[in-house]
Amino acid sequence: MSFIRRAATVLAAATALTAGLALPALAHVSITPGTAEQGGFTKVAFRVPNERDNASTTKVQVSFPTDHPLAFVSVKPVPGWDVKVTEGKLPKPVKTEYGDLEEAVTTVVWSGGKINPGEFQEFEVSMGQLPKDVDSLTFPTKQTYSGGEVVEWADAPKSDGTEAEHPVPTLKLVPASGTDEHSAAGASAAPVAATGPSVAPVAAAESVSDGTARLLGGAGLVVGIIGVVVGALGLRRRTA
């Protein structure tokens, strides 16, 4: 019986370790896909999971960059949610191929809906023209819960390379491929600038998230431990 108790303790500890590694990585507010081409247009989704067991997410506020503003931003309606897009005057005009940009979208707020415990929601946005002189854009996000708690996803990466507690959603920008498809997308954007952006899909497959990999690895660890315990119990009985 003492052997069984020790085995159960080891199994419980392994399960707790697995949950501790996997769950925080899965609970981050993030952008998917996480990569787009410099100088183009793209469509992304802000993926917002609910981290709480006793409250629902009722409001999501995303702040857009003002140092590298986006001339065209449009949102896809989400059933059950109201959306408010706010434009503001920039600290200084920014030159673009469509002229000097003096105002741009500063925040997008989704409210009135609900993300229950154990659920997530994606809020889609098309935007451009992405800057050509930076390798990433950050979108600080505030997540409000039904109990009044507000979680700010705005932490920059740590200097030692480890992940911050509340990492800011980040869109990585890579050099344009220069293919005809993207050239055509860029050429068609200017004539429709007054009515909205032409959205060029990003040609990159979304990779499996780090959190999912950790979860699968942890699950394999737990299964392996269970096998060891069962085998040891069988051997003990056979010896007796």
C-alpha positions in Angstrom: 0.0 0.0 0.0 2.9 2.4 0.8 4.2 1.8 -2.8 0.8 2.6 -4.3 0.6 5.8 -2.2 4.1 6.9 -3.4 3.2 6.1 -7.0 0.0 8.2 -6.7 2.0 11.1 -5.2 4.4 11.0 -8.1 1.6 10.9 -10.6 -0.2 13.9 -9.0 3.0 15.9 -9.0 3.6 15.2 -12.7 0.1 16.2 -13.5 0.4 19.5 -11.6 3.7 20.2 -13.3 2.2 19.6 -16.7 -0.7 21.9 -16.1 1.6 24.6 -14.8 3.7 24.5 -18.0 0.8 24.3 -20.4 -2.0 26.4 -19.2 -0.3 29.8 -18.8 1.0 29.6 -22.4 -2.5 28.8 -23.7 -4.1 31.7 -21.9 -2.4 34.6 -23.6 -4.2 37.2 -25.8 -2.5 36.8 -29.1 -2.6 37.7 -32.8 -3.1 35.0 -35.4 -1.5 34.6 -37.8 1.5 36.2 -36.1 3.4 37.3 -39.2 2.6 39.6 -42.1 4.6 41.2 -45.0 6.0 44.7 -44.7 4.3 47.3 -46.9 1.2 45.2 -47.5 -2.3 44.6 -46.2 -3.3 41.8 -44.0 -6.2 40.3 -42.0 -5.5 39.1 -38.4 -7.6 37.9 -35.5 -7.1 38.9 -31.9 -7.6 35.7 -30.0 -8.9 36.3 -26.5 -9.2 33.3 -24.1 -11.0 33.5 -20.8 -8.6 32.8 -18.0 -11.0 32.9 -15.1 -13.2 30.2 -13.7 -15.7 32.5 -11.9 -16.1 35.4 -14.4 -16.7 36.1 -18.1 -14.8 38.4 -20.4 -17.2 41.2 -21.3 -15.0 43.8 -23.0 -11.8 43.8 -25.1 -9.9 47.0 -26.0 -7.0 46.9 -28.5 -4.7 50.0 -28.9 -3.2 50.5 -32.3 0.3 52.0 -32.8 0.6 55.8 -33.3 4.3 55.8 -34.1 3.6 53.6 -37.1 -0.1 54.3 -37.8 -2.2 52.2 -40.1 -4.2 54.2 -42.7 -6.9 51.6 -43.3 -8.5 49.6 -40.5 -11.8 47.7 -40.8 -13.4 45.1 -38.5 -15.5 42.0 -39.1 -18.8 42.0 -37.1 -18.9 39.5 -34.2 -22.4 38.2 -33.4 -23.5 39.4 -30.0 -20.7 42.0 -29.7 -20.8 45.8 -30.3 -17.7 47.4 -31.8 -16.4 50.9 -31.6 -13.5 52.1 -33.8 -11.9 55.4 -32.5 -9.7 57.6 -34.6 -7.4 60.2 -33.2 -5.0 62.9 -34.2 -1.4 61.7 -34.5 1.4 63.4 -32.6 2.9 64.4 -36.0 1.8 63.7 -39.6 3.2 60.5 -41.1 4.1 60.4 -44.8 2.5 57.6 -46.8 2.2 56.8 -50.5 -1.4 58.1 -50.3 -0.3 61.5 -48.7 0.4 62.8 -45.2 -1.6 60.9 -42.6 -2.7 63.2 -39.7 -5.4 60.9 -38.2 -5.6 57.2 -37.7 -7.3 54.5 -35.7 -6.1 54.5 -32.1 -8.4 52.0 -30.4 -10.9 49.3 -31.3 -13.3 48.2 -28.5 -15.6 45.2 -28.5 -18.2 45.1 -25.7 -21.7 43.8 -25.0 -20.8 40.1 -25.6 -19.5 37.4 -23.3 -16.6 34.9 -23.3 -17.5 32.3 -20.7 -14.9 30.3 -18.6 -13.2 27.7 -20.7 -14.0 29.5 -24.0 -12.2 32.0 -26.3 -13.3 34.4 -29.0 -11.5 35.8 -32.1 -12.0 39.4 -33.2 -10.9 39.9 -36.9 -9.4 43.1 -38.3 -8.1 43.9 -41.7 -5.5 46.6 -41.8 -2.7 48.3 -43.8 -0.6 49.6 -45.2 2.0 48.0 -42.9 5.2 49.9 -42.4 8.3 48.9 -44.3 10.9 50.1 -41.8 10.1 48.1 -38.7 10.1 44.3 -37.9 7.1 44.3 -35.6 4.0 46.1 -34.4 2.6 45.8 -30.9 -1.1 46.1 -29.9 -1.5 46.6 -26.1 -4.8 45.0 -25.1 -7.1 45.4 -22.1 -9.4 42.5 -21.1 -12.3 43.3 -18.8 -14.1 40.6 -16.8 -17.7 40.6 -15.5 -16.4 41.1 -11.9 -14.7 44.4 -12.8 -11.1 43.0 -13.1 -9.1 44.4 -15.9 -6.0 42.6 -17.2 -3.6 44.6 -19.4 -1.7 42.6 -22.0 1.1 45.1 -22.5 4.4 43.6 -21.2 7.4 43.8 -23.4 9.6 40.7 -23.8 12.1 40.2 -21.0 15.8 40.9 -21.7 16.8 37.4 -20.8 14.5 36.0 -23.5 11.9 34.5 -21.1 8.2 35.3 -21.6 6.6 38.2 -19.7 3.7 37.6 -17.4 1.2 39.5 -19.7 3.0 39.7 -23.1 1.8 42.3 -25.5 0.1 40.9 -28.7 2.8 41.4 -31.4 2.6 41.1 -35.2 6.0 40.3 -36.7 6.7 41.9 -40.1 8.9 40.2 -42.7 10.2 41.5 -46.0 7.8 41.4 -48.9 8.2 38.4 -51.2 8.0 40.5 -54.3 5.7 38.1 -56.1 3.2 39.2 -58.8 0.3 38.4 -56.4 1.5 40.9 -53.8 2.4 43.5 -56.4 -1.1 43.2 -57.8 -2.6 43.6 -54.3 -0.5 46.7 -53.7 -1.5 48.2 -57.0 -5.2 47.7 -56.4 -5.1 49.3 -53.0 -4.7 52.9 -54.1 -7.9 53.2 -56.3 -10.1 52.0 -53.4 -8.4 54.0 -50.7 -11.5 56.2 -50.1 -13.8 53.3 -49.4 -11.6 50.8 -47.6 -8.4 48.7 -47.8 -7.7 45.9 -50.1 -6.8 43.0 -47.9 -3.9 40.8 -49.0 -3.8 37.5 -47.2 -0.6 36.5 -45.6 1.0 33.5 -47.3 2.2 31.7 -44.3 0.7 28.7 -42.5 0.0 29.1 -38.9 2.3 26.9 -36.9 1.3 24.9 -33.8 1.4 27.2 -30.8 4.0 26.8 -28.1 1.3 26.3 -25.6 -0.2 23.3 -27.5 3.2 21.7 -27.8 3.8 22.0 -24.1 0.4 20.5 -23.4 1.0 17.5 -25.7 4.4 17.0 -24.2 3.0 17.1 -20.7 0.2 14.7 -21.6 2.8 12.2 -22.9 4.8 12.5 -19.7 1.7 11.7 -17.6 0.8 8.7 -19.8 4.4 7.4 -19.4 4.3 7.7 -15.6 0.9 5.9 -15.6 2.5 3.1 -17.6 5.4 2.8 -15.2 3.1 2.7 -12.2 0.9 0.0 -13.7 3.9 -2.1 -14.7 5.4 -1.9 -11.2 2.1 -2.9 -9.6 1.9 -6.0 -11.9 5.5 -7.0 -11.1 4.9 -6.6 -7.4 1.8 -8.8 -7.6 3.6 -11.5 -9.6 6.5 -11.6 -7.1 4.1 -11.9 -4.2 
